[in-house]
Amino acid sequence: MTDQPDPGPTPATLDAKLRLLYRVYEYLRDADLTAQSSTARLLHPPDAARLRARLADELAELAGAADGTHRHHGLPDDAILEASQVCYWTFLIAVAARLPYDDLRPQECLTTVGVSLPGEAAALGQILALGIRGGPGPVPPADLRAALRQVGLICRALDIDPQAPVDYDLTQMRTRPYLAGFFQGSAT
C-alpha cells in the first residue's frame, strides 16, 4: 500500500490533458485548500502583480533554456521544466480571472506554431517576457495565449513534443495527496 493518491485514468489527447489540468487549478481556486496547497494560496486572493511577474520570469527562463543561458540539468529536461512553469503561471492567471478554458484555447496555442530556430524562439520569448512584465494589472487573455504559443514555439524549435510539459505538470499534480479526491472523481 502506498501513501500516494490513486492517479485515476490518464487522458489520451493533449486537449483532454489540458482540460484536466485546467480543472485542477479551478478546483484549487474553488475549494478551501489554502492550508495544504501553495497554489491554492496564490489564488486566494490572487495578486495580479505577483502572478504577472512570475509569468514574465518563467518566460525569460524558458527563453534561456532555449538559447543555453539558463540551465539546471540540460536539454530537453530544462525546457520541459520551464515550459511547464510557463503553463502553470498562465493557467493560474487565467483561472484567477475566471477565463473559460475555451477562451484560452491552450491546445491551439501549443500546437499551432511556425518553424523557428532555438535562438529566434528565445529572442521572441525575451520580448514577450518584457512586455508582460511591464504591463499594468491583470494579464490580458491575448498575452496569455501568446505565452502558451511561446511554449509551443520553443518546444518545436527544440524538437520537444508540446505535450511533454503538460504531462510533467499532471504527473506533479497527481502526487499531491490533497488532490486525491479530485483525481479519483475525474472522469478523464
N, C-alpha and C positions, 0 to 999 in steps of 0.2 A: 504494500500500500504506500502511495506517495502523498506528500503534502501539497502537491501541485494540483490546480484545478483541472477537471476534465476539459480538454481543449474543444470538445464539440466537433461538429463537422467542419471541414475546410471548404470554403467556396472554390469553385473551379475557374471562374473567369476573373479577369482583372476588375471589371466593373463590380462584380459581386463582392470581391475582396475590399475594394474601395468603399462600397456602401456599408459593409460590415464595420470597417474601421471608423467611418464617419459616425455610425450609430453608437460605437463605443464612446466617442467623445461627446455625443449628445446625451448619452446615459450619464457620463461623468458630470455633465453640466446640470442635468435634471435631478439626479439622485443626491442624497446627502452623504457624500463620501469624503468630505474635506479632511476628516481625521485620518483617513487611510491613504489618500491619493494626492500627491503634489499637483497632478494635472487638474484634479477637481478644485484644488485651492486656486489655481490660476484662473479658473472660470467663475469663482465665487468671491467677490465680484471681479470681472475681468478688468485689467488695467491696459487700456488700448495702447498707451505709450510703451509699456514694457513688452507687450506682445509684438508690436511693430519693430522694436529694437531687436528682439530675439530673432524674428524672421530675417531681418536685414543681416544680422550676424551670421546666421546659418547659410544664407545665400552667398555671402562672401567666403565662408568656409568651403562650401560646395565648389565655388569657382576655384579656390585654392587647391582643392583636391584634384580638379581637372588640369590645372596648369602646373602642379607639382610644388606649390609653395605652402601647402597645408597637408601635413602627414601625421598619421597615427601608426598604421600598420602597413600601408601601401595599398596599391590598387589591386583589385576592384573594391576591397573592403572599405577603404576610406570614402570612396564616392558613394557607396551604398549607405554607409552610416550618415554622411552629410545630407544625402538626398532624402533619407528617412526623416532627418531633423527638419528639413525644409517642409516636407509634407506635414509633419507634426504641428509645427507652428502655423502653417497655412490653415490646417483643419481647425486648430484651436481658435484662430481669429474668426474663421467662417462660422463655427459653432457658437462662439460668443455673440456674434452679430445675428444669430438665428437665420443665417443664409441657407436656404434649402439646398440639399445636395445637388439637385438637378440644375440649379442656377450656377453652381460652382463648376460643374462638368469636369471633374478630375480625370476621368478616363480619356476623354477627348484631349485634354491638356497634356497628359503624359505621353500620348501615343501619336498625336498629330504634330510632328515637328519635322523640320527640314534637316538636311545633312549639314554637319558642321565639324570642323576640326576642334580638338580639345581646347586649344588656345583661344579660338574665336568664341567658343561657348563660354569659356571662363571670363573673357572680357565682357560679354553680354551680361553675365551673372553679376560682375562687379558693378556695372552700370545700373542694373536693376536694384541691387542692394543699396546703392547710394540714393536712388530715387525713393525707395521705400523708407529708408532711414530719415530722409529729410522731410517727409510729408507730415502734415498735421492730422491728429485724430485717428479714427479707425482706418484701417487699410481698405480701400475700395475693392469691390469684387473683381474688377478688371485687373488690378495688381495681384490679387490672389491667384487668378488664373495665369497671369504671367509668371508667377513664382513656380507654379506647377509645370508650365511649359518649359521653364528653365531646367527643372529636374529631368523632364523627358529629353531635352536637347543635350544635356551633359551625359545622361545615360547613353543616348545614341552615339554621341561623339566618342565615348569610351567603350563602346560595344558591350554595354550592360543592359540587360532586359529591364525596362522601367517597372516591371512587376517586382523586382528584387527588393527595392526599399519598402514596398508595401508588405511583402512577405516578412521582411525583417520586423516591421512595426507590429504586425499581427502576432508574430511569434513572441515579441516582448509583452504585448498586452495579455496574451493567453497565460503568461506566467504569474500574473497578478492575482493573488487569492481573492481580493475584493471584487474581481470581475468574474469569478467562477459562475455565479448565478446568471450573469448576463450571457456568457457563452453557452451554458447549459440550456438556456431558454431560447437561444438564437437558432432560427430555422436554417440559416445559410452559413 
